[in-house]
Structures are given as structure tokens and as C-alpha cells.
Amino acid sequence: MRVVAKPFPEILSSSEDQILNRLEKLADLLDSRWRIPKTQIRIGLDPLLGLVPVLGDAISAIIGLYIVVELSDLGLPLWTRLRMLTNVVLDFVLGCTPVLGDALDVFYRSNVWNVAIARKALAKQAARRARRARKRRR
């Protein structure tokens, strides 16, 4: 499994970090678990499920929505949640396009992006909380 850069891991709570790590593993499974031999292209279950017309993309979208809901429970801002939902919907719509959608599914990694977006937003929130706490102590 590839290592994903984790900005500011020391300021996230341990429960947030555990949830993010679990969802990163799921996102990696869906979007980039295996490398195609003799290329640098990585695929996951999402492009493979996308080979089943509409139903496979619907299953991928449901799993993607599960990731978004889990991440939303961490208290993400509305704008961040909307960005993540847009990624899932766009992945579903692109994936439903015959033939072209299957190729696009390989390169459009909405689940990995969503976890990265959430990690960054949570790190920003934690940094703001830490700054506020330091100001109160003064």
C-alpha cells in the first residue's frame, strides 16, 4: 500500500486519525490498490466494478457516499462536504458513460481525493482550535 502524505498529523485527535486511516485504506482499495504491470497506472475496485454497466457504478457511488458520511460525522464544514459529494456524483456520472467512463474511472480517484480533502480540512480546524487555546492562555 502506498503512503499518503498526512498534513499536520500531530494536531488531529487520535480518534479522528483512526477514522481517517480506516477510510484511507477503503479509499485506496476502491481507487488505487493494484498497479497495472509494466505501467505506473494504479487501479482499485471502482474501475473494476465500473465494468458492470450502471450497477457497478451505483455500488461504487454507495461506498463513496459511505466514506463521505463517515467523514462528515467528524464535523467537516459544509463547503468541504459539498466538494466531497460533488466528487462522488461526478465519479458516478462519468462512470456511467459507456466505454469512456470505464477509462475515466481509472484516473478519477474521487475516494482518495475525498479523504485527502477531509484530512486537510480537519487539520485546519485543529490548528484553529490550537491557536484559540494558545490565545486564551495568554
C-alpha positions in Angstrom: 0.0 0.0 0.0 1.3 3.5 -0.9 1.9 6.0 1.8 -0.4 9.0 1.7 1.0 12.4 2.9 -0.7 13.4 6.1 -0.5 17.1 6.8 -0.2 18.1 10.5 -0.9 14.6 11.9 0.2 15.7 15.4 -2.8 18.1 15.8 -5.5 15.6 14.9 -7.1 13.7 17.7 -6.4 10.0 17.9 -10.0 9.1 17.1 -10.0 11.4 14.1 -6.7 9.9 12.9 -8.0 6.3 13.4 -11.2 7.1 11.3 -9.1 8.8 8.6 -6.7 5.9 8.4 -9.5 3.3 8.2 -11.2 5.4 5.4 -7.9 5.9 3.6 -7.5 2.1 3.4 -11.0 1.8 2.0 -10.4 4.6 -0.5 -7.1 3.0 -1.5 -8.9 -0.3 -2.1 -11.5 1.4 -4.3 -9.2 3.7 -6.3 -5.6 2.6 -6.4 -4.8 -0.7 -4.7 -3.1 -2.5 -7.6 -0.6 -1.4 -10.2 -1.1 -2.5 -13.8 2.1 -4.4 -14.7 4.7 -2.5 -16.7 3.0 0.8 -16.2 2.7 3.4 -13.4 -1.2 3.2 -13.6 -2.9 2.1 -10.4 -6.4 0.8 -10.2 -8.8 -0.3 -7.5 -12.2 -1.9 -7.2 -14.0 1.2 -8.5 -12.8 0.8 -12.2 -13.4 -2.9 -12.0 -16.9 -2.5 -10.6 -17.5 0.1 -13.3 -17.2 -2.6 -15.9 -20.7 -3.8 -14.9 -23.0 -1.2 -16.5 -24.7 1.2 -14.1 -25.0 -1.3 -11.3 -21.2 -1.4 -10.7 -21.1 2.4 -10.7 -24.0 2.6 -8.3 -22.3 0.2 -5.9 -19.1 2.4 -6.1 -21.2 5.5 -5.5 -22.9 4.0 -2.5 -19.5 3.1 -1.0 -18.2 6.6 -1.9 -21.2 8.1 -0.1 -20.5 5.9 2.9 -17.0 7.4 3.1 -18.4 11.0 2.8 -21.0 10.3 5.6 -18.3 8.9 7.9 -16.1 11.9 7.2 -19.0 14.3 7.7 -19.5 12.9 11.1 -16.2 14.3 12.1 -17.6 17.8 11.9 -16.4 19.0 8.5 -17.5 22.4 7.2 -20.4 22.4 4.7 -18.3 23.6 1.8 -15.9 20.6 2.3 -18.9 18.1 2.4 -20.3 19.6 -0.8 -16.9 19.3 -2.5 -16.8 15.6 -1.5 -20.4 14.9 -2.6 -19.6 16.6 -5.9 -16.6 14.2 -6.4 -18.8 11.2 -5.7 -21.6 12.4 -8.1 -19.1 13.2 -10.8 -17.4 9.8 -10.4 -20.8 8.2 -10.8 -21.9 10.2 -13.8 -18.5 9.8 -15.6 -18.5 6.1 -14.8 -22.0 5.6 -16.3 -20.7 6.8 -19.7 -20.2 3.7 -21.8 -16.6 2.8 -22.6 -15.2 6.2 -21.9 -16.5 6.0 -18.4 -14.5 2.9 -17.7 -11.3 4.6 -18.8 -12.1 7.7 -16.8 -12.8 5.6 -13.7 -9.1 4.6 -13.7 -7.9 8.2 -13.5 -10.7 9.9 -11.5 -9.9 8.8 -7.9 -12.8 10.5 -6.0 -12.5 8.5 -2.8 -8.8 9.1 -2.3 -9.3 12.8 -3.0 -12.2 12.9 -0.6 -10.2 11.5 2.3 -7.3 13.9 1.5 -9.8 16.9 1.4 -11.2 15.8 4.8 -7.8 15.3 6.3 -6.7 18.8 5.2 -10.0 20.4 6.5 -9.7 18.6 9.9 -6.0 19.7 10.2 -7.1 23.3 9.5 -9.8 23.1 12.2 -7.4 21.5 14.7 -4.8 24.2 14.0 -7.5 26.9 14.6 -8.5 25.3 17.9 -4.9 25.2 19.0 -4.4 28.8 18.1 -7.5 29.8 20.0 -6.4 27.8 23.0 -3.0 29.5 23.0 -4.6 32.9 22.8 -6.8 32.1 25.8 -3.8 31.1 27.9 -2.2 34.5 27.4 
